[in-house]
Each structure stands twice: as structure tokens, then as C-alpha cells.
Amino acid sequence: MKRKGEIYRKTAETEINLSVNLDGKGEADLISSVPFLDHMLNLLAHHGGLDMFVRSQGDTQIDDHHLVEDLGICLGEAVKQALRDKSDIKRYGSALIPMDETLCNAAIDISGRPYLVYHSALKDRKIGGFDSSLLREFFKAFTDHAGVTLHINVLYGRNTHHIAEAIFKAFAHAFKEAVARGHSQKGVLSTKGRLD
């Protein structure tokens, strides 16, 4: 049975239709209204081995903050829905990913406990027209709504675009490992017997 999640969210600021298939082929169909985020989500889908569909719009004439944060919320909720009771997943994942001069580590625990540690060497405020500080807001919204613990640590880097790519690729590979099926015990990988 495919692990899928689909979320529709509409507020006075944004409207989002987002779906994920954790057992996909890494295919993405993305029109988020934030081109740089489309690029990052495409990396996530391809490197994380999940299929993702996004159609969204929002008050980007003000700035991208509301839409980026709400996309993080929706992705988190869709992942939580797709994982259901989290049985048979490996739960933990980590990756150390280079991107030219940049090196980033990501580690994830699909624990049911939301927590984000985010250390980034982003130097410039803008990547093209995109505010790089919104990447942290995206991951904070994701962790809060997926119920995962996520550590992102950029060890070093110079080019802001490379740093952002390394963050998403490291996250994707760690996520793929954590949601993979087939740990050695029955049920959920927790002495409590549940992950929520």
C-alpha cells in the first residue's frame, strides 16, 4: 500500500493544494508561486525518492513569508498523514552532503516530537529574489506539523545558492533513510510502543 498524504489549506493569505507519495519515483509537479522554492522542493522530491504535487498562491506581492511557511505546514501535515502509525519505518536518518565548497549535515528522528535545530552559514539575504531567512521558517513549520526532530548543520560554505541546495539535499537523503521500511523489529521502533 502506497504511503500518500494530501492537504488542502486556504487562509486569507494563502491557498495550497499539496500531495506526497513517500513510495514514489522522485517525480515533482510544482507550481508554488515561489520559483526558488520550486527548485528546492524539486531537489527534495528527486533526492528523497518521493513524488510531490504542489499548486499554491498567496500574498507574495507583500513578500514570500506566508506562502513559504504555509507550504512547510502543508508538507509536514501531508508527511504525517502518509506515515500513519509510523510502523515498520527506520525512524532515524542522517546525511552529510557536499555541494561544491559547501558541506551540510542533516539528521532526522521521526519521533512524534517536533524540534528544529538549524545552523546555517547563509551569508546573503537574497538568492535572486528569494529571502534566504525563509528557509528556516519552512523547516520550522515542517517539523512542527510533521512531528519530527530535525537537525540541519551547515559546516561551512560560501555561495548562498550552494548552501541552500546542500541543505535540501542533505534533508532529502536523511528523510529518505528515516521513512524507509524494514527495521528489524515488529511495529514501531520505540520502547514506548508508539511514536506520537
Sequence and secondary structure as in RCSB ss.txt:
>XXXX:A:sequence
MKRKGEIYRKTAETEINLSVNLDGKGEADLISSVPFLDHMLNLLAHHGGLDMFVRSQGDTQIDDHHLVEDLGICL
GEAVKQALRDKSDIKRYGSALIPMDETLCNAAIDISGRPYLVYHSALKDRKIGGFDSSLLREFFKAFTDHAGVTL
HINVLYGRNTHHIAEAIFKAFAHAFKEAVARGHSQKGVLSTKGRLD
>XXXX:A:secstr
   EEEEEEE SSEEEEEEEETTS S EEEE S HHHHHHHHHHHHHHT EEEEEEEE TTT SHHHHHHHHHHH
HHHHHHHHTT TTB  EEEEEEEETTEEEEEEEE  S  EEEEE     SEETTEETTHHHHHHHHHHHHHT EE
EEEEEE S HHHHHHHHHHHHHHHHHHHH B  SSSS SSTTS   
